């Protein structure tokens, strides 16, 4: 079964990011499994970090300042 994704209006860099993301989904399971009963907390944390590191990195900056997130609420 073939499906398409509409990337109209995206920059070439964004299209490449989408292609990379889809490729990563095909190579590795996207869902991290919960901690196994025989696994120590340290082993699960190591597996979590490996899973996170296996995803593509993006050069973005997110402003997580509380005022930025909640500014203007309650006014």
Predicted model as a PDB file, atoms N, CA, C, CB and O in Angstrom, pLDDT in the B-factor column:
MODEL        1                                                                  
ATOM      1  N   UNK A   1       0.847  -1.173   0.000  1.00 71.00           N  
ATOM      2  CA  UNK A   1       0.000   0.000   0.000  1.00 71.00           C  
ATOM      3  C   UNK A   1       0.894   1.238   0.000  1.00 71.00           C  
ATOM      4  CB  UNK A   1      -0.964  -0.003   1.222  1.00 71.00           C  
ATOM      5  O   UNK A   1       1.791   1.362   0.833  1.00 71.00           O  
ATOM      6  N   UNK A   2       0.651   2.130  -0.915  1.00 80.00           N  
ATOM      7  CA  UNK A   2       1.418   3.364  -1.012  1.00 80.00           C  
ATOM      8  C   UNK A   2       0.560   4.517  -0.516  1.00 80.00           C  
ATOM      9  CB  UNK A   2       1.895   3.616  -2.468  1.00 80.00           C  
ATOM     10  O   UNK A   2      -0.615   4.629  -0.868  1.00 80.00           O  
ATOM     11  N   UNK A   3       1.154   5.364   0.298  1.00 85.00           N  
ATOM     12  CA  UNK A   3       0.479   6.560   0.769  1.00 85.00           C  
ATOM     13  C   UNK A   3       1.386   7.744   0.504  1.00 85.00           C  
ATOM     14  CB  UNK A   3       0.115   6.455   2.278  1.00 85.00           C  
ATOM     15  O   UNK A   3       2.597   7.585   0.350  1.00 85.00           O  
ATOM     16  N   UNK A   4       0.801   8.931   0.450  1.00 88.00           N  
ATOM     17  CA  UNK A   4       1.589  10.129   0.210  1.00 88.00           C  
ATOM     18  C   UNK A   4       1.389  11.120   1.345  1.00 88.00           C  
ATOM     19  CB  UNK A   4       1.213  10.767  -1.134  1.00 88.00           C  
ATOM     20  O   UNK A   4       0.388  11.085   2.060  1.00 88.00           O  
ATOM     21  N   UNK A   5       2.356  11.995   1.491  1.00 87.00           N  
ATOM     22  CA  UNK A   5       2.289  13.085   2.461  1.00 87.00           C  
ATOM     23  C   UNK A   5       2.404  14.382   1.682  1.00 87.00           C  
ATOM     24  CB  UNK A   5       3.418  12.968   3.557  1.00 87.00           C  
ATOM     25  O   UNK A   5       3.330  14.555   0.889  1.00 87.00           O  
ATOM     26  N   UNK A   6       1.466  15.296   1.904  1.00 92.00           N  
ATOM     27  CA  UNK A   6       1.488  16.583   1.209  1.00 92.00           C  
ATOM     28  C   UNK A   6       2.496  17.501   1.893  1.00 92.00           C  
ATOM     29  CB  UNK A   6       0.070  17.234   1.190  1.00 92.00           C  
ATOM     30  O   UNK A   6       2.307  17.892   3.045  1.00 92.00           O  
ATOM     31  N   UNK A   7       3.558  17.841   1.186  1.00 91.00           N  
ATOM     32  CA  UNK A   7       4.587  18.727   1.723  1.00 91.00           C  
ATOM     33  C   UNK A   7       4.570  20.087   1.023  1.00 91.00           C  
ATOM     34  CB  UNK A   7       5.967  18.080   1.582  1.00 91.00           C  
ATOM     35  O   UNK A   7       5.547  20.835   1.065  1.00 91.00           O  
ATOM     36  N   UNK A   8       3.446  20.387   0.385  1.00 94.00           N  
ATOM     37  CA  UNK A   8       3.310  21.663  -0.316  1.00 94.00           C  
ATOM     38  C   UNK A   8       3.600  22.821   0.631  1.00 94.00           C  
ATOM     39  CB  UNK A   8       1.898  21.804  -0.920  1.00 94.00           C  
ATOM     40  O   UNK A   8       3.069  22.874   1.741  1.00 94.00           O  
ATOM     41  N   UNK A   9       4.440  23.741   0.187  1.00 94.00           N  
ATOM     42  CA  UNK A   9       4.742  24.924   0.977  1.00 94.00           C  
ATOM     43  C   UNK A   9       5.879  24.763   1.963  1.00 94.00           C  
ATOM     44  CB  UNK A   9       3.545  25.335   1.705  1.00 94.00           C  
ATOM     45  O   UNK A   9       6.306  25.740   2.579  1.00 94.00           O  
ATOM     46  N   UNK A  10       6.379  23.545   2.124  1.00 92.00           N  
ATOM     47  CA  UNK A  10       7.495  23.327   3.040  1.00 92.00           C  
ATOM     48  C   UNK A  10       8.810  23.626   2.325  1.00 92.00           C  
ATOM     49  CB  UNK A  10       7.486  21.874   3.584  1.00 92.00           C  
ATOM     50  O   UNK A  10       8.939  23.435   1.116  1.00 92.00           O  
ATOM     51  N   UNK A  11       9.761  24.090   3.086  1.00 93.00           N  
ATOM     52  CA  UNK A  11      11.085  24.350   2.529  1.00 93.00           C  
ATOM     53  C   UNK A  11      11.771  23.017   2.219  1.00 93.00           C  
ATOM     54  CB  UNK A  11      11.945  25.202   3.513  1.00 93.00           C  
ATOM     55  O   UNK A  11      11.381  21.984   2.762  1.00 93.00           O  
ATOM     56  N   UNK A  12      12.782  23.031   1.357  1.00 92.00           N  
ATOM     57  CA  UNK A  12      13.523  21.788   1.081  1.00 92.00           C  
ATOM     58  C   UNK A  12      14.097  21.164   2.354  1.00 92.00           C  
ATOM     59  CB  UNK A  12      14.656  22.061   0.088  1.00 92.00           C  
ATOM     60  O   UNK A  12      14.154  19.940   2.478  1.00 92.00           O  
ATOM     61  N   UNK A  13      14.520  22.002   3.294  1.00 93.00           N  
ATOM     62  CA  UNK A  13      15.064  21.476   4.551  1.00 93.00           C  
ATOM     63  C   UNK A  13      13.978  20.760   5.350  1.00 93.00           C  
ATOM     64  CB  UNK A  13      15.682  22.612   5.393  1.00 93.00           C  
ATOM     65  O   UNK A  13      14.227  19.707   5.937  1.00 93.00           O  
ATOM     66  N   UNK A  14      12.760  21.337   5.373  1.00 92.00           N  
ATOM     67  CA  UNK A  14      11.658  20.700   6.097  1.00 92.00           C  
ATOM     68  C   UNK A  14      11.252  19.389   5.440  1.00 92.00           C  
ATOM     69  CB  UNK A  14      10.455  21.641   6.173  1.00 92.00           C  
ATOM     70  O   UNK A  14      10.953  18.415   6.131  1.00 92.00           O  
ATOM     71  N   UNK A  15      11.238  19.357   4.111  1.00 92.00           N  
ATOM     72  CA  UNK A  15      10.919  18.121   3.397  1.00 92.00           C  
ATOM     73  C   UNK A  15      11.950  17.054   3.735  1.00 92.00           C  
ATOM     74  CB  UNK A  15      10.868  18.363   1.867  1.00 92.00           C  
ATOM     75  O   UNK A  15      11.600  15.892   3.946  1.00 92.00           O  
ATOM     76  N   UNK A  16      13.210  17.441   3.787  1.00 92.00           N  
ATOM     77  CA  UNK A  16      14.261  16.489   4.144  1.00 92.00           C  
ATOM     78  C   UNK A  16      14.065  15.982   5.577  1.00 92.00           C  
ATOM     79  CB  UNK A  16      15.654  17.142   3.992  1.00 92.00           C  
ATOM     80  O   UNK A  16      14.297  14.804   5.852  1.00 92.00           O  
ATOM     81  N   UNK A  17      13.643  16.854   6.479  1.00 90.00           N  
ATOM     82  CA  UNK A  17      13.369  16.435   7.858  1.00 90.00           C  
ATOM     83  C   UNK A  17      12.236  15.423   7.909  1.00 90.00           C  
ATOM     84  CB  UNK A  17      13.027  17.647   8.728  1.00 90.00           C  
ATOM     85  O   UNK A  17      12.312  14.436   8.640  1.00 90.00           O  
ATOM     86  N   UNK A  18      11.183  15.665   7.133  1.00 90.00           N  
ATOM     87  CA  UNK A  18      10.055  14.722   7.087  1.00 90.00           C  
ATOM     88  C   UNK A  18      10.530  13.376   6.540  1.00 90.00           C  
ATOM     89  CB  UNK A  18       8.892  15.286   6.211  1.00 90.00           C  
ATOM     90  O   UNK A  18      10.188  12.328   7.086  1.00 90.00           O  
ATOM     91  N   UNK A  19      11.305  13.405   5.479  1.00 89.00           N  
ATOM     92  CA  UNK A  19      11.825  12.166   4.899  1.00 89.00           C  
ATOM     93  C   UNK A  19      12.699  11.413   5.902  1.00 89.00           C  
ATOM     94  CB  UNK A  19      12.626  12.468   3.625  1.00 89.00           C  
ATOM     95  O   UNK A  19      12.603  10.190   6.013  1.00 89.00           O  
ATOM     96  N   UNK A  20      13.546  12.133   6.627  1.00 86.00           N  
ATOM     97  CA  UNK A  20      14.409  11.501   7.632  1.00 86.00           C  
ATOM     98  C   UNK A  20      13.585  10.886   8.751  1.00 86.00           C  
ATOM     99  CB  UNK A  20      15.397  12.521   8.211  1.00 86.00           C  
ATOM    100  O   UNK A  20      13.882   9.789   9.225  1.00 86.00           O  
ATOM    101  N   UNK A  21      12.544  11.605   9.169  1.00 84.00           N  
ATOM    102  CA  UNK A  21      11.687  11.105  10.238  1.00 84.00           C  
ATOM    103  C   UNK A  21      10.980   9.818   9.806  1.00 84.00           C  
ATOM    104  CB  UNK A  21      10.654  12.173  10.643  1.00 84.00           C  
ATOM    105  O   UNK A  21      10.945   8.847  10.561  1.00 84.00           O  
ATOM    106  N   UNK A  22      10.424   9.808   8.607  1.00 84.00           N  
ATOM    107  CA  UNK A  22       9.741   8.615   8.102  1.00 84.00           C  
ATOM    108  C   UNK A  22      10.723   7.456   8.012  1.00 84.00           C  
ATOM    109  CB  UNK A  22       9.101   8.889   6.720  1.00 84.00           C  
ATOM    110  O   UNK A  22      10.386   6.332   8.384  1.00 84.00           O  
ATOM    111  N   UNK A  23      11.917   7.710   7.528  1.00 82.00           N  
ATOM    112  CA  UNK A  23      12.930   6.663   7.448  1.00 82.00           C  
ATOM    113  C   UNK A  23      13.263   6.109   8.827  1.00 82.00           C  
ATOM    114  CB  UNK A  23      14.192   7.198   6.780  1.00 82.00           C  
ATOM    115  O   UNK A  23      13.429   4.900   8.983  1.00 82.00           O  
ATOM    116  N   UNK A  24      13.362   6.976   9.823  1.00 76.00           N  
ATOM    117  CA  UNK A  24      13.664   6.506  11.183  1.00 76.00           C  
ATOM    118  C   UNK A  24      12.518   5.655  11.728  1.00 76.00           C  
ATOM    119  CB  UNK A  24      13.930   7.702  12.123  1.00 76.00           C  
ATOM    120  O   UNK A  24      12.761   4.709  12.477  1.00 76.00           O  
ATOM    121  N   UNK A  25      11.278   5.975  11.367  1.00 75.00           N  
ATOM    122  CA  UNK A  25      10.138   5.159  11.798  1.00 75.00           C  
ATOM    123  C   UNK A  25      10.185   3.772  11.178  1.00 75.00           C  
ATOM    124  CB  UNK A  25       8.821   5.847  11.434  1.00 75.00           C  
ATOM    125  O   UNK A  25       9.797   2.789  11.809  1.00 75.00           O  
ATOM    126  N   UNK A  26      10.656   3.694   9.957  1.00 77.00           N  
ATOM    127  CA  UNK A  26      10.748   2.399   9.287  1.00 77.00           C  
ATOM    128  C   UNK A  26      11.847   1.531   9.877  1.00 77.00           C  
ATOM    129  CB  UNK A  26      10.990   2.593   7.804  1.00 77.00           C  
ATOM    130  O   UNK A  26      11.739   0.304   9.878  1.00 77.00           O  
ATOM    131  N   UNK A  27      12.897   2.154  10.373  1.00 73.00           N  
ATOM    132  CA  UNK A  27      14.049   1.395  10.885  1.00 73.00           C  
ATOM    133  C   UNK A  27      13.868   0.921  12.319  1.00 73.00           C  
ATOM    134  CB  UNK A  27      15.294   2.237  10.798  1.00 73.00           C  
ATOM    135  O   UNK A  27      14.323  -0.167  12.669  1.00 73.00           O  
ATOM    136  N   UNK A  28      13.211   1.720  13.151  1.00 66.00           N  
ATOM    137  CA  UNK A  28      13.135   1.395  14.566  1.00 66.00           C  
ATOM    138  C   UNK A  28      11.704   1.571  15.065  1.00 66.00           C  
ATOM    139  CB  UNK A  28      14.104   2.272  15.378  1.00 66.00           C  
ATOM    140  O   UNK A  28      10.967   2.424  14.571  1.00 66.00           O  
ATOM    141  N   UNK A  29      11.317   0.759  16.048  1.00 60.00           N  
ATOM    142  CA  UNK A  29      10.016   0.994  16.643  1.00 60.00           C  
ATOM    143  C   UNK A  29       9.989   2.374  17.298  1.00 60.00           C  
ATOM    144  CB  UNK A  29       9.680  -0.105  17.670  1.00 60.00           C  
ATOM    145  O   UNK A  29      10.968   2.784  17.922  1.00 60.00           O  
ATOM    146  N   UNK A  30       8.900   3.072  17.161  1.00 55.00           N  
ATOM    147  CA  UNK A  30       8.795   4.428  17.684  1.00 55.00           C  
ATOM    148  C   UNK A  30       8.442   4.442  19.171  1.00 55.00           C  
ATOM    149  CB  UNK A  30       7.754   5.207  16.898  1.00 55.00           C  
ATOM    150  O   UNK A  30       8.727   5.415  19.869  1.00 55.00           O  
ATOM    151  N   UNK A  31       7.826   3.368  19.653  1.00 65.00           N  
ATOM    152  CA  UNK A  31       7.333   3.341  21.026  1.00 65.00           C  
ATOM    153  C   UNK A  31       8.358   2.695  21.946  1.00 65.00           C  
ATOM    154  CB  UNK A  31       5.996   2.590  21.108  1.00 65.00           C  
ATOM    155  O   UNK A  31       8.847   1.598  21.679  1.00 65.00           O  
ATOM    156  N   UNK A  32       8.670   3.379  23.014  1.00 68.00           N  
ATOM    157  CA  UNK A  32       9.542   2.817  24.040  1.00 68.00           C  
ATOM    158  C   UNK A  32       8.708   1.908  24.928  1.00 68.00           C  
ATOM    159  CB  UNK A  32      10.235   3.939  24.878  1.00 68.00           C  
ATOM    160  O   UNK A  32       7.669   2.315  25.447  1.00 68.00           O  
ATOM    161  N   UNK A  33       9.164   0.693  25.097  1.00 73.00           N  
ATOM    162  CA  UNK A  33       8.434  -0.255  25.923  1.00 73.00           C  
ATOM    163  C   UNK A  33       8.616   0.080  27.394  1.00 73.00           C  
ATOM    164  CB  UNK A  33       8.894  -1.689  25.638  1.00 73.00           C  
ATOM    165  O   UNK A  33       9.669   0.583  27.787  1.00 73.00           O  
ATOM    166  N   UNK A  34       7.600  -0.193  28.215  1.00 78.00           N  
ATOM    167  CA  UNK A  34       7.743   0.071  29.652  1.00 78.00           C  
ATOM    168  C   UNK A  34       8.838  -0.792  30.274  1.00 78.00           C  
ATOM    169  CB  UNK A  34       6.414  -0.176  30.372  1.00 78.00           C  
ATOM    170  O   UNK A  34       9.353  -1.727  29.660  1.00 78.00           O  
ATOM    171  N   UNK A  35       9.163  -0.452  31.482  1.00 81.00           N  
ATOM    172  CA  UNK A  35      10.214  -1.188  32.187  1.00 81.00           C  
ATOM    173  C   UNK A  35       9.821  -2.654  32.330  1.00 81.00           C  
ATOM    174  CB  UNK A  35      10.482  -0.565  33.577  1.00 81.00           C  
ATOM    175  O   UNK A  35       8.704  -2.983  32.729  1.00 81.00           O  
ATOM    176  N   UNK A  36      10.771  -3.525  31.992  1.00 84.00           N  
ATOM    177  CA  UNK A  36      10.558  -4.962  32.108  1.00 84.00           C  
ATOM    178  C   UNK A  36      10.749  -5.378  33.562  1.00 84.00           C  
ATOM    179  CB  UNK A  36      11.523  -5.747  31.175  1.00 84.00           C  
ATOM    180  O   UNK A  36      11.549  -4.775  34.277  1.00 84.00           O  
ATOM    181  N   UNK A  37      10.015  -6.416  34.012  1.00 87.00           N  
ATOM    182  CA  UNK A  37      10.122  -6.825  35.422  1.00 87.00           C  
ATOM    183  C   UNK A  37      11.542  -7.182  35.856  1.00 87.00           C  
ATOM    184  CB  UNK A  37       9.226  -8.003  35.673  1.00 87.00           C  
ATOM    185  O   UNK A  37      11.921  -6.919  36.997  1.00 87.00           O  
ATOM    186  N   UNK A  38      12.336  -7.783  34.954  1.00 91.00           N  
ATOM    187  CA  UNK A  38      13.692  -8.206  35.315  1.00 91.00           C  
ATOM    188  C   UNK A  38      14.717  -7.085  35.175  1.00 91.00           C  
ATOM    189  CB  UNK A  38      14.109  -9.379  34.458  1.00 91.00           C  
ATOM    190  O   UNK A  38      15.897  -7.284  35.464  1.00 91.00           O  
ATOM    191  N   UNK A  39      14.278  -5.919  34.737  1.00 89.00           N  
ATOM    192  CA  UNK A  39      15.165  -4.806  34.433  1.00 89.00           C  
ATOM    193  C   UNK A  39      15.306  -3.877  35.647  1.00 89.00           C  
ATOM    194  CB  UNK A  39      14.639  -4.023  33.214  1.00 89.00           C  
ATOM    195  O   UNK A  39      14.318  -3.550  36.306  1.00 89.00           O  
ATOM    196  N   UNK A  40      16.528  -3.463  35.929  1.00 93.00           N  
ATOM    197  CA  UNK A  40      16.731  -2.494  37.003  1.00 93.00           C  
ATOM    198  C   UNK A  40      16.349  -1.106  36.502  1.00 93.00           C  
ATOM    199  CB  UNK A  40      18.205  -2.514  37.503  1.00 93.00           C  
ATOM    200  O   UNK A  40      16.232  -0.881  35.297  1.00 93.00           O  
ATOM    201  N   UNK A  41      16.157  -0.194  37.423  1.00 90.00           N  
ATOM    202  CA  UNK A  41      15.845   1.185  37.046  1.00 90.00           C  
ATOM    203  C   UNK A  41      16.962   1.759  36.188  1.00 90.00           C  
ATOM    204  CB  UNK A  41      15.626   2.060  38.299  1.00 90.00           C  
ATOM    205  O   UNK A  41      16.695   2.442  35.200  1.00 90.00           O  
ATOM    206  N   UNK A  42      18.204   1.491  36.553  1.00 93.00           N  
ATOM    207  CA  UNK A  42      19.348   1.994  35.799  1.00 93.00           C  
ATOM    208  C   UNK A  42      19.363   1.447  34.376  1.00 93.00           C  
ATOM    209  CB  UNK A  42      20.648   1.633  36.509  1.00 93.00           C  
ATOM    210  O   UNK A  42      19.682   2.178  33.437  1.00 93.00           O  
ATOM    211  N   UNK A  43      19.021   0.163  34.204  1.00 92.00           N  
ATOM    212  CA  UNK A  43      18.977  -0.426  32.869  1.00 92.00           C  
ATOM    213  C   UNK A  43      17.874   0.230  32.034  1.00 92.00           C  
ATOM    214  CB  UNK A  43      18.753  -1.952  32.957  1.00 92.00           C  
ATOM    215  O   UNK A  43      18.068   0.507  30.851  1.00 92.00           O  
ATOM    216  N   UNK A  44      16.712   0.477  32.659  1.00 88.00           N  
ATOM    217  CA  UNK A  44      15.622   1.113  31.937  1.00 88.00           C  
ATOM    218  C   UNK A  44      15.992   2.538  31.533  1.00 88.00           C  
ATOM    219  CB  UNK A  44      14.353   1.117  32.786  1.00 88.00           C  
ATOM    220  O   UNK A  44      15.683   2.964  30.420  1.00 88.00           O  
ATOM    221  N   UNK A  45      16.646   3.272  32.420  1.00 90.00           N  
ATOM    222  CA  UNK A  45      17.087   4.637  32.101  1.00 90.00           C  
ATOM    223  C   UNK A  45      18.073   4.606  30.944  1.00 90.00           C  
ATOM    224  CB  UNK A  45      17.730   5.317  33.339  1.00 90.00           C  
ATOM    225  O   UNK A  45      18.005   5.450  30.050  1.00 90.00           O  
ATOM    226  N   UNK A  46      18.985   3.648  30.949  1.00 90.00           N  
ATOM    227  CA  UNK A  46      19.948   3.523  29.854  1.00 90.00           C  
ATOM    228  C   UNK A  46      19.220   3.243  28.537  1.00 90.00           C  
ATOM    229  CB  UNK A  46      20.970   2.401  30.153  1.00 90.00           C  
ATOM    230  O   UNK A  46      19.552   3.818  27.500  1.00 90.00           O  
ATOM    231  N   UNK A  47      18.235   2.364  28.590  1.00 85.00           N  
ATOM    232  CA  UNK A  47      17.455   2.056  27.390  1.00 85.00           C  
ATOM    233  C   UNK A  47      16.664   3.279  26.927  1.00 85.00           C  
ATOM    234  CB  UNK A  47      16.500   0.878  27.657  1.00 85.00           C  
ATOM    235  O   UNK A  47      16.553   3.525  25.726  1.00 85.00           O  
ATOM    236  N   UNK A  48      16.124   4.033  27.857  1.00 86.00           N  
ATOM    237  CA  UNK A  48      15.398   5.263  27.529  1.00 86.00           C  
ATOM    238  C   UNK A  48      16.316   6.257  26.829  1.00 86.00           C  
ATOM    239  CB  UNK A  48      14.802   5.895  28.800  1.00 86.00           C  
ATOM    240  O   UNK A  48      15.935   6.852  25.820  1.00 86.00           O  
ATOM    241  N   UNK A  49      17.522   6.440  27.359  1.00 89.00           N  
ATOM    242  CA  UNK A  49      18.470   7.382  26.763  1.00 89.00           C  
ATOM    243  C   UNK A  49      18.891   6.921  25.355  1.00 89.00           C  
ATOM    244  CB  UNK A  49      19.715   7.536  27.671  1.00 89.00           C  
ATOM    245  O   UNK A  49      19.020   7.745  24.450  1.00 89.00           O  
ATOM    246  N   UNK A  50      19.103   5.614  25.171  1.00 86.00           N  
ATOM    247  CA  UNK A  50      19.442   5.088  23.855  1.00 86.00           C  
ATOM    248  C   UNK A  50      18.302   5.331  22.874  1.00 86.00           C  
ATOM    249  CB  UNK A  50      19.765   3.590  23.939  1.00 86.00           C  
ATOM    250  O   UNK A  50      18.532   5.703  21.724  1.00 86.00           O  
ATOM    251  N   UNK A  51      17.063   5.117  23.337  1.00 82.00           N  
ATOM    252  CA  UNK A  51      15.894   5.356  22.490  1.00 82.00           C  
ATOM    253  C   UNK A  51      15.820   6.829  22.083  1.00 82.00           C  
ATOM    254  CB  UNK A  51      14.599   4.934  23.221  1.00 82.00           C  
ATOM    255  O   UNK A  51      15.597   7.144  20.914  1.00 82.00           O  
ATOM    256  N   UNK A  52      16.006   7.723  23.046  1.00 84.00           N  
ATOM    257  CA  UNK A  52      15.951   9.156  22.750  1.00 84.00           C  
ATOM    258  C   UNK A  52      17.064   9.547  21.784  1.00 84.00           C  
ATOM    259  CB  UNK A  52      16.056   9.981  24.046  1.00 84.00           C  
ATOM    260  O   UNK A  52      16.836  10.324  20.857  1.00 84.00           O  
ATOM    261  N   UNK A  53      18.258   9.019  21.991  1.00 85.00           N  
ATOM    262  CA  UNK A  53      19.394   9.338  21.117  1.00 85.00           C  
ATOM    263  C   UNK A  53      19.225   8.786  19.705  1.00 85.00           C  
ATOM    264  CB  UNK A  53      20.676   8.796  21.719  1.00 85.00           C  
ATOM    265  O   UNK A  53      19.884   9.253  18.776  1.00 85.00           O  
ATOM    266  N   UNK A  54      18.344   7.792  19.533  1.00 82.00           N  
ATOM    267  CA  UNK A  54      18.151   7.197  18.215  1.00 82.00           C  
ATOM    268  C   UNK A  54      17.290   8.061  17.296  1.00 82.00           C  
ATOM    269  CB  UNK A  54      17.525   5.834  18.358  1.00 82.00           C  
ATOM    270  O   UNK A  54      17.179   7.778  16.103  1.00 82.00           O  
ATOM    271  N   UNK A  55      16.681   9.110  17.845  1.00 79.00           N  
ATOM    272  CA  UNK A  55      15.820   9.983  17.040  1.00 79.00           C  
ATOM    273  C   UNK A  55      16.636  11.125  16.440  1.00 79.00           C  
ATOM    274  CB  UNK A  55      14.659  10.544  17.897  1.00 79.00           C  
ATOM    275  O   UNK A  55      17.644  11.550  17.003  1.00 79.00           O  
ATOM    276  N   UNK A  56      16.180  11.613  15.287  1.00 80.00           N  
ATOM    277  CA  UNK A  56      16.909  12.716  14.654  1.00 80.00           C  
ATOM    278  C   UNK A  56      16.956  13.948  15.564  1.00 80.00           C  
ATOM    279  CB  UNK A  56      16.258  13.080  13.311  1.00 80.00           C  
ATOM    280  O   UNK A  56      15.997  14.258  16.271  1.00 80.00           O  
ATOM    281  N   UNK A  57      18.067  14.622  15.526  1.00 82.00           N  
ATOM    282  CA  UNK A  57      18.222  15.834  16.317  1.00 82.00           C  
ATOM    283  C   UNK A  57      17.834  17.036  15.466  1.00 82.00           C  
ATOM    284  CB  UNK A  57      19.675  15.975  16.845  1.00 82.00           C  
ATOM    285  O   UNK A  57      18.103  17.066  14.266  1.00 82.00           O  
ATOM    286  N   UNK A  58      17.205  18.020  16.086  1.00 83.00           N  
ATOM    287  CA  UNK A  58      16.812  19.230  15.360  1.00 83.00           C  
ATOM    288  C   UNK A  58      17.491  20.426  16.011  1.00 83.00           C  
ATOM    289  CB  UNK A  58      15.256  19.410  15.348  1.00 83.00           C  
ATOM    290  O   UNK A  58      17.534  20.539  17.236  1.00 83.00           O  
ATOM    291  N   UNK A  59      18.010  21.296  15.196  1.00 86.00           N  
ATOM    292  CA  UNK A  59      18.664  22.504  15.688  1.00 86.00           C  
ATOM    293  C   UNK A  59      17.627  23.604  15.892  1.00 86.00           C  
ATOM    294  CB  UNK A  59      19.769  22.972  14.708  1.00 86.00           C  
ATOM    295  O   UNK A  59      17.528  24.539  15.097  1.00 86.00           O  
ATOM    296  N   UNK A  60      16.859  23.476  16.968  1.00 85.00           N  
ATOM    297  CA  UNK A  60      15.846  24.477  17.283  1.00 85.00           C  
ATOM    298  C   UNK A  60      16.034  24.930  18.726  1.00 85.00           C  
ATOM    299  CB  UNK A  60      14.411  23.915  17.058  1.00 85.00           C  
ATOM    300  O   UNK A  60      16.596  24.212  19.553  1.00 85.00           O  
ATOM    301  N   UNK A  61      15.562  26.108  18.999  1.00 84.00           N  
ATOM    302  CA  UNK A  61      15.597  26.629  20.357  1.00 84.00           C  
ATOM    303  C   UNK A  61      14.164  26.880  20.784  1.00 84.00           C  
ATOM    304  CB  UNK A  61      16.460  27.933  20.458  1.00 84.00           C  
ATOM    305  O   UNK A  61      13.405  27.544  20.078  1.00 84.00           O  
ATOM    306  N   UNK A  62      13.798  26.354  21.931  1.00 83.00           N  
ATOM    307  CA  UNK A  62      12.452  26.550  22.460  1.00 83.00           C  
ATOM    308  C   UNK A  62      12.564  27.368  23.732  1.00 83.00           C  
ATOM    309  CB  UNK A  62      11.734  25.188  22.728  1.00 83.00           C  
ATOM    310  O   UNK A  62      13.303  27.016  24.651  1.00 83.00           O  
ATOM    311  N   UNK A  63      11.825  28.458  23.773  1.00 82.00           N  
ATOM    312  CA  UNK A  63      11.821  29.318  24.952  1.00 82.00           C  
ATOM    313  C   UNK A  63      10.835  28.744  25.960  1.00 82.00           C  
ATOM    314  CB  UNK A  63      11.453  30.792  24.582  1.00 82.00           C  
ATOM    315  O   UNK A  63       9.622  28.883  25.796  1.00 82.00           O  
ATOM    316  N   UNK A  64      11.351  28.102  27.001  1.00 83.00           N  
ATOM    317  CA  UNK A  64      10.480  27.493  27.994  1.00 83.00           C  
ATOM    318  C   UNK A  64      10.340  28.345  29.254  1.00 83.00           C  
ATOM    319  CB  UNK A  64      11.000  26.126  28.360  1.00 83.00           C  
ATOM    320  O   UNK A  64       9.995  27.846  30.324  1.00 83.00           O  
ATOM    321  N   UNK A  65      10.614  29.628  29.105  1.00 86.00           N  
ATOM    322  CA  UNK A  65      10.447  30.543  30.215  1.00 86.00           C  
ATOM    323  C   UNK A  65       8.984  30.560  30.645  1.00 86.00           C  
ATOM    324  CB  UNK A  65      10.925  31.958  29.834  1.00 86.00           C  
ATOM    325  O   UNK A  65       8.089  30.621  29.802  1.00 86.00           O  
ATOM    326  N   UNK A  66       8.742  30.507  31.926  1.00 85.00           N  
ATOM    327  CA  UNK A  66       7.378  30.466  32.461  1.00 85.00           C  
ATOM    328  C   UNK A  66       6.528  31.622  31.936  1.00 85.00           C  
ATOM    329  CB  UNK A  66       7.411  30.499  33.989  1.00 85.00           C  
ATOM    330  O   UNK A  66       5.359  31.434  31.599  1.00 85.00           O  
ATOM    331  N   UNK A  67       7.108  32.801  31.869  1.00 84.00           N  
ATOM    332  CA  UNK A  67       6.361  33.983  31.398  1.00 84.00           C  
ATOM    333  C   UNK A  67       5.969  33.830  29.926  1.00 84.00           C  
ATOM    334  CB  UNK A  67       7.204  35.271  31.589  1.00 84.00           C  
ATOM    335  O   UNK A  67       4.893  34.268  29.518  1.00 84.00           O  
ATOM    336  N   UNK A  68       6.839  33.212  29.136  1.00 81.00           N  
ATOM    337  CA  UNK A  68       6.530  32.979  27.740  1.00 81.00           C  
ATOM    338  C   UNK A  68       5.377  31.995  27.588  1.00 81.00           C  
ATOM    339  CB  UNK A  68       7.758  32.469  27.009  1.00 81.00           C  
ATOM    340  O   UNK A  68       4.503  32.166  26.738  1.00 81.00           O  
ATOM    341  N   UNK A  69       5.392  30.967  28.423  1.00 81.00           N  
ATOM    342  CA  UNK A  69       4.360  29.934  28.339  1.00 81.00           C  
ATOM    343  C   UNK A  69       3.025  30.440  28.862  1.00 81.00           C  
ATOM    344  CB  UNK A  69       4.786  28.695  29.117  1.00 81.00           C  
ATOM    345  O   UNK A  69       1.991  30.236  28.226  1.00 81.00           O  
ATOM    346  N   UNK A  70       3.039  31.104  30.025  1.00 85.00           N  
ATOM    347  CA  UNK A  70       1.806  31.459  30.694  1.00 85.00           C  
ATOM    348  C   UNK A  70       1.474  32.950  30.607  1.00 85.00           C  
ATOM    349  CB  UNK A  70       1.883  31.047  32.124  1.00 85.00           C  
ATOM    350  O   UNK A  70       0.458  33.385  31.149  1.00 85.00           O  
ATOM    351  N   UNK A  71       2.310  33.733  29.937  1.00 80.00           N  
ATOM    352  CA  UNK A  71       2.084  35.178  29.861  1.00 80.00           C  
ATOM    353  C   UNK A  71       0.718  35.509  29.288  1.00 80.00           C  
ATOM    354  CB  UNK A  71       3.162  35.834  29.021  1.00 80.00           C  
ATOM    355  O   UNK A  71       0.290  34.902  28.306  1.00 80.00           O  
ATOM    356  N   UNK A  72       0.035  36.464  29.891  1.00 79.00           N  
ATOM    357  CA  UNK A  72      -1.262  36.898  29.414  1.00 79.00           C  
ATOM    358  C   UNK A  72      -2.424  36.132  29.983  1.00 79.00           C  
ATOM    359  CB  UNK A  72      -1.302  36.804  27.962  1.00 79.00           C  
ATOM    360  O   UNK A  72      -3.574  36.519  29.777  1.00 79.00           O  
ATOM    361  N   UNK A  73      -2.162  35.062  30.691  1.00 79.00           N  
ATOM    362  CA  UNK A  73      -3.270  34.315  31.297  1.00 79.00           C  
ATOM    363  C   UNK A  73      -3.689  35.004  32.585  1.00 79.00           C  
ATOM    364  CB  UNK A  73      -2.868  32.833  31.571  1.00 79.00           C  
ATOM    365  O   UNK A  73      -2.859  35.535  33.324  1.00 79.00           O  
ATOM    366  N   UNK A  74      -4.936  34.987  32.829  1.00 71.00           N  
ATOM    367  CA  UNK A  74      -5.474  35.546  34.074  1.00 71.00           C  
ATOM    368  C   UNK A  74      -5.552  37.058  34.076  1.00 71.00           C  
ATOM    369  CB  UNK A  74      -4.643  35.102  35.228  1.00 71.00           C  
ATOM    370  O   UNK A  74      -5.819  37.658  35.118  1.00 71.00           O  
ATOM    371  N   UNK A  75      -5.327  37.681  32.948  1.00 63.00           N  
ATOM    372  CA  UNK A  75      -5.386  39.141  32.901  1.00 63.00           C  
ATOM    373  C   UNK A  75      -6.759  39.596  32.474  1.00 63.00           C  
ATOM    374  CB  UNK A  75      -4.325  39.700  31.954  1.00 63.00           C  
ATOM    375  O   UNK A  75      -7.007  40.798  32.374  1.00 63.00           O  
TER     376      UNK A  75                                                      
ENDMDL                                                                          
END                                                                             
